[in-house]
Amino acid sequence: MLFLLGTSAYAVVLVVERSLDMGEKPGWIRENEVTLVVAGIGIVYPNIFNLIGMVEAYHPGVQLRWQLARFVSLDQQNIMMMFMMSYFRQLVILFSLRILCFNSP
């Protein structure tokens, strides 16, 4: 499960960092890739968690609790990573504007 959470965090960080370098005319997929990746994680990972729950063969009540804990941790991690990376993105924009303002004659 930690591997899945790590890959989810890595994917979110990678996509948000890529969104800092938008080209001259980015396509629709490039403009919306953050949304697409987060939606893809939200669709694929719960199914993988369900498979993990079936392999563990716990009592259905215990399996449901573990499933809920996995979903909550995945959503919480994705929200925190999006928040932190969006904050980082705003700082990069702010510092680049300051550099432009101080370097202009």
Secondary structure as UniProt FT lines:
FT   HELIX           2..20
FT   HELIX           28..31
FT   HELIX           33..56
FT   HELIX           60..103
//
